């Protein structure tokens, strides 16, 4: 079968497919936060954090060779790192605070760096992906730039009644997720074969 007509693969996907997966993760984030806003009792925050697992499922799991045996535990670890990444970014942004909504870009950028580094640590531990020094710097840059874009759009997203219009956050999320995806791919020596037997 010619390479053009070959069935696209999820595990070991080429960078073009990984970029598409990151875009899909961004669109799923947008859908999930819309649903989260409608949930009563504060349960929406859990769905917001779960968007990190969706990102991990679409961007990190393709680094695994398959989902059998010990790789299932690795996949679970990667999903948990995705959740931890989003939870820590939100928590760090709130903890850093911001002197007014108009100056959210720097704290959001720093929160983006924190989230990107957690993704990198998860990829290093559970794939394990061999990230070079340049790869870690690329992750920092990706998180910072994506977070700053998100922070710049933050003021426009706040409605008069304190409601949030998430469509303004979508460009920042797309930037963060695409840039982190590219940093992982181009900043690593691809995959170091896992020592655990499948």
C-alpha positions in Angstrom: 0.0 0.0 0.0 1.4 3.4 -0.9 2.3 5.7 2.1 -0.3 8.3 0.8 -3.1 5.7 1.2 -1.8 4.2 4.4 -4.2 4.2 7.3 -3.3 7.0 9.8 -1.9 5.6 13.0 -2.4 7.0 16.5 0.7 5.5 18.2 3.8 6.8 16.7 1.9 9.3 14.6 3.9 11.7 12.4 4.0 15.4 13.5 1.3 16.4 11.1 -1.2 14.2 12.8 0.0 15.3 16.2 -0.7 18.9 15.3 -4.2 17.9 14.3 -4.6 16.0 17.6 -3.6 19.1 19.5 -6.1 21.2 17.5 -8.8 18.6 18.3 -7.8 18.8 22.0 -8.3 22.6 21.9 -11.8 22.3 20.4 -12.7 19.7 22.9 -11.5 22.0 25.7 -13.8 24.7 24.3 -16.8 22.2 24.3 -16.0 20.9 27.8 -15.7 24.3 29.4 -19.1 25.2 27.9 -20.6 22.2 29.6 -18.7 22.9 32.8 -20.3 26.3 33.1 -23.7 24.8 33.1 -22.9 22.4 35.9 -24.2 23.3 39.4 -22.6 22.9 42.7 -19.0 23.6 41.7 -18.6 20.4 39.7 -17.6 22.3 36.6 -14.1 22.8 38.0 -13.5 19.0 37.8 -14.5 19.0 34.1 -12.2 22.0 33.5 -9.3 20.0 35.0 -10.3 16.9 32.9 -9.6 18.9 29.8 -5.9 18.4 30.7 -6.5 14.6 30.5 -8.0 15.1 27.0 -4.8 17.0 26.0 -2.6 14.3 27.4 -4.7 11.6 25.6 -4.3 13.2 22.3 -0.8 14.7 22.5 1.1 12.4 24.9 -0.3 9.0 24.4 0.8 8.8 20.8 4.4 8.6 22.2 3.5 5.2 23.6 3.8 2.2 21.3 0.5 0.7 22.3 -2.0 0.5 25.3 -1.3 -3.1 26.4 0.3 -4.5 29.5 2.5 -2.0 31.4 1.7 0.7 28.9 -1.7 1.1 30.4 -0.2 2.2 33.6 2.1 4.6 31.7 -1.0 6.0 29.9 -2.8 6.5 33.2 0.3 8.4 34.5 0.3 10.6 31.4 -3.5 11.4 31.8 -2.9 12.3 35.5 -0.1 14.6 34.5 -2.4 16.3 32.0 -5.0 16.9 34.8 -2.2 18.0 37.2 -0.9 20.4 34.5 -4.3 22.2 34.1 -5.0 22.2 37.8 -1.6 23.6 38.7 -1.9 26.3 36.0 -5.2 27.5 37.3 -4.0 27.3 40.9 -0.8 29.1 40.1 -2.6 31.9 38.2 -4.9 32.4 41.2 -2.0 32.2 43.6 0.1 34.7 41.7 -2.9 37.0 41.6 -3.0 39.8 39.2 -3.3 43.6 39.8 -6.5 44.0 37.9 -7.9 42.0 35.0 -6.0 44.2 32.5 -2.6 42.9 33.7 -3.3 39.2 33.5 -0.7 38.4 30.7 2.4 37.9 33.0 0.7 35.7 35.7 -1.1 33.7 32.9 2.3 33.3 31.1 3.9 32.0 34.2 1.0 29.6 34.9 1.4 28.4 31.3 5.1 27.7 31.9 4.2 25.7 35.0 1.7 23.6 33.1 4.0 23.0 30.2 6.8 21.8 32.5 4.5 19.4 34.2 3.6 18.0 30.8 7.3 17.7 30.0 8.1 15.9 33.4 5.2 13.5 32.7 6.5 12.8 29.2 10.0 12.2 30.6 8.8 9.9 33.4 6.1 7.9 31.7 7.0 7.6 28.0 10.0 8.1 28.7 10.7 10.9 26.3 14.3 11.9 26.1 14.0 15.7 26.3 17.2 17.6 25.5 18.0 20.9 27.2 16.7 22.7 24.2 13.5 20.8 24.6 13.0 22.1 28.1 13.6 25.6 26.9 11.2 25.1 24.1 8.6 23.9 26.6 9.2 27.0 28.8 8.8 29.3 25.7 5.7 27.4 24.5 4.0 27.7 27.9 5.0 31.3 28.3 3.8 32.4 24.9 0.5 30.4 25.1 -0.1 31.8 28.5 0.5 35.4 27.5 -1.8 35.1 24.6 -4.4 33.7 27.0 -3.8 36.5 29.4 -4.1 39.2 26.8 -7.5 37.9 25.8 -8.6 37.5 29.5 -10.0 41.0 30.0 -12.3 40.7 26.9 -13.7 37.5 28.2 -15.1 38.9 31.4 -18.7 40.0 31.0 -20.5 42.7 33.0 -22.1 40.2 35.3 -18.8 38.5 36.0 -19.5 35.7 33.4 -16.8 34.4 31.2 -17.0 34.1 27.5 -14.6 31.3 26.7 -14.4 32.0 23.0 -11.8 34.7 23.8 -9.7 32.1 25.5 -9.7 29.7 22.6 -6.7 31.4 20.7 -4.6 31.1 23.8 -5.5 27.5 24.4 -4.8 26.6 20.7 -1.4 28.4 20.9 -0.5 26.7 24.2 -1.5 23.2 23.1 0.1 23.5 19.6 3.3 25.0 20.9 3.7 22.4 23.7 3.0 19.6 21.2 5.7 21.0 18.9 8.2 21.5 21.7 7.8 17.9 22.9 8.3 16.6 19.4 11.2 18.8 18.2 12.8 19.1 21.6 13.3 15.4 22.2 15.3 12.5 20.8 11.9 10.9 20.2 11.4 7.8 22.3 13.7 6.0 24.7 12.4 2.5 24.7 10.7 1.7 28.1 12.4 -0.8 30.3 9.2 -2.3 31.5 8.1 -5.4 29.7 4.6 -5.1 28.0 
